[in-house]
């Protein structure tokens, strides 16, 4: 059963593929605008920026593949447990 919050989120584009697509488009526009602005001001260090750009283009498919291939239990075992709250 869907609650009120789920219905509201889907109506404003916060859930589902339309929301993800909108968020991705916003990120692309934001990054593109920043790249143009900083390149015009000549404050981009291309020797540092290009390796990051190549990694951002090539590695997401690897991460998506690993997401389905690797088990989740072993990595979770290494995470610290949340602190216990004390009541006064």
C-alpha positions in Angstrom: 0.0 0.0 0.0 1.4 3.4 -1.0 1.5 6.1 1.5 0.8 9.8 1.0 4.6 10.6 0.8 5.1 8.1 -2.0 2.3 9.6 -4.0 3.5 13.1 -3.5 7.0 12.3 -4.4 5.9 10.6 -7.7 3.8 13.7 -8.6 6.7 16.1 -8.2 9.3 14.0 -10.0 11.0 12.8 -6.8 10.5 9.1 -7.4 10.7 6.7 -10.3 12.6 6.9 -13.6 11.3 10.4 -14.4 12.8 11.8 -11.2 16.1 10.1 -11.7 16.2 11.4 -15.3 15.5 14.9 -14.2 18.2 14.8 -11.5 20.7 13.4 -14.0 19.9 16.1 -16.5 20.2 18.8 -13.8 23.7 17.4 -12.9 24.8 17.4 -16.5 23.6 21.0 -17.0 25.3 22.1 -13.8 28.6 20.4 -14.5 28.6 21.7 -18.1 28.0 25.2 -17.0 30.7 25.1 -14.4 33.1 23.6 -16.9 32.5 26.4 -19.4 32.7 29.1 -16.8 35.9 27.9 -15.2 37.5 27.2 -18.5 36.8 30.7 -19.7 38.4 32.1 -16.5 41.4 29.7 -17.1 41.2 28.2 -13.7 40.9 24.5 -14.8 43.9 22.4 -14.1 43.5 20.0 -17.1 46.3 17.6 -16.0 44.1 16.9 -12.9 40.7 17.3 -14.5 41.1 14.9 -17.5 41.9 11.8 -15.4 38.9 12.5 -13.3 36.7 13.0 -16.4 37.9 9.7 -18.0 37.3 7.8 -14.7 33.8 9.3 -14.4 32.9 8.2 -17.9 34.5 4.7 -17.8 33.9 3.4 -14.3 30.1 3.7 -13.7 29.4 0.6 -15.8 32.0 -1.3 -13.7 30.3 -0.2 -10.5 26.9 -1.2 -11.8 28.2 -4.6 -12.7 29.9 -5.1 -9.3 26.7 -4.0 -7.6 25.0 -7.2 -9.0 28.0 -9.5 -8.8 29.4 -8.9 -5.3 27.6 -10.2 -2.1 26.5 -7.5 0.3 27.0 -9.3 3.7 30.9 -9.2 3.9 31.2 -5.4 3.3 28.4 -4.7 5.8 30.3 -6.7 8.4 33.2 -4.2 8.3 30.9 -1.1 8.9 30.8 0.1 12.5 27.6 -0.4 14.4 25.6 2.8 15.1 26.2 4.3 18.6 23.6 3.5 21.2 21.7 6.4 22.6 21.6 6.9 26.3 18.5 8.1 28.0 19.1 10.6 30.9 
